[in-house]
Amino acid sequence: MTQPAPSLATALAETRTAAGVPLADLCDRTPVLLVFLRHLGCTFCREALADIAAQRPRIQAAGTRIVLVHMGPADAAAILFRRYSLTDVDHVCDPDRRLYRAAELARGRLGQLFGLKCFLRGIAATLRGHVVGRLAG
């Protein structure tokens, strides 16, 4: 049975980045772009990582810190982040989805995940080189 979602403030205070820094501390120091990834093999998440990598200089020049949140194992995330030159970006491993639930991010419904619009969009992302990887997280 899934535990009730903590408040967002509680989840931010209790969640630490891979470097051991409480997420709430980062949020107190600077604006944070918190990016929740669905799973590490997701075509759309890979596309988002490419977009973030491309826009990273502008994001950071504006004083915003990027934090990636994922549910997969740290070693799999490191490999994926290396592919997009994001290894030095803060990230959070959240396999229990505490932060996801606190942010009120629900699992996708079947129609959302496998609908025609999603399918066509997935083909376009795949053609741009963001192929589906192994489900991780």
N, C-alpha and C positions, 0 to 999 in steps of 0.2 A: 504494500500500500504506500502511495506517495505521501510524503509529509506535507503539511500545509506550507504554502509559500511564505518566506520571511518578508518583512517589509523591505523595500528597496534600500533604505538607509542601513538596515541591519545587514543585508547581503553585501553591500558595498564595504561596510566596516569589517566584515568577517572574511571577505574574499581577498586573497593575496595574488599578486602577479607571480609569474614563474621566477622572478628575481626576489620574491619574498616581501614586496612592498604592498601594504594594504591599499586596495583600490580607492577607498575613501580618501586616503592621504593624497593620492594623485589628483583626485577630483577637487580637493581643497586647494591644491597648488596651482592648477592650470585647467583651462577647458580641456575636456576629454572627448574624443570621438570613440565611442564604445561600439564596436562592430561585433555582432553576434553571428557566428557561422552556424549553418544548419548541421552540416557534417563535413568532414575533411575531404570527402570524395565528391561533394556536390558541385555540379557544373557551374551553378550560379554563384556559389561561394568562391570558387576559383576565379570566376570572372570578376567578382567584387575585389578579390585580392589584387588582381592585375590593375583594376581601376585605382585602388588605393595606392599601389606602388607608383603608378603614373602621376597621381595627384599629390603624393607625399610631400614634395618640396613646398607646394602651395599651402597644404594643410599645416605643416610644421612652421612655415614662415608666418602664418597667422597666429602662432603661439598655441596651437592645439596639439595635444598629445594623442597618438593613436594607440588604442588598446584592443586587441583581438580576443574574443571569447570563443572558446571551442569546447566540445565535449569529448574529443578524441584523446588518445594517448599522447604524451608530450613528445615522444620520439617521432611519431607520425606527423605531428604538427610541425616539428622542426624541419623535417624533410620538405613539407609543402611550403613553409615560409621561406626556406632557402630558394626554392624555385622562383619565388616572386620577389626576391631580395628584401625580405621583411624579417630577417632573423634577429635584427636588433630592435624590433618594435616590441613594446610590452605586450604580453599575452597572458591569458588566464585559462587554465584547464578546469573545466566545470562539469565533470562526468555525471554528477548527481543533479545537474540542471537547477541548482539553487538560484543562481543569478538569473537564469532564463525565466524561472517561475516568478521571481521577485519583480522582474521587468514585465511580467504578464505576457510573455511570449508563449503561445500555445503551439502544440504540434499541428502540422498541416493536416487538413482533411484530405481524404482520398481524391476528391474532385479537384482540390487545389494542386495536389502533387502530380496527378496524372491527367489533368484536363487538356483539351486541345491547345489552348493558349499557352500553357506551360510547356507542352510538347514542342510546339513550333518555336518557342523562345529558346528551349534547350537545344534544338537543332542549330539555331543561329549562333548560340554561344559555343557549341561544339565546333562549328565551322571556323570560328575565330581562334581555335586551339585550346579551348577549355573543356577537355574531355572528362567524362565521368571517371572518378577514381574509386578505389575500394571504400565501401561504407565504413567510416571510422567516427564514432561518436553519435 
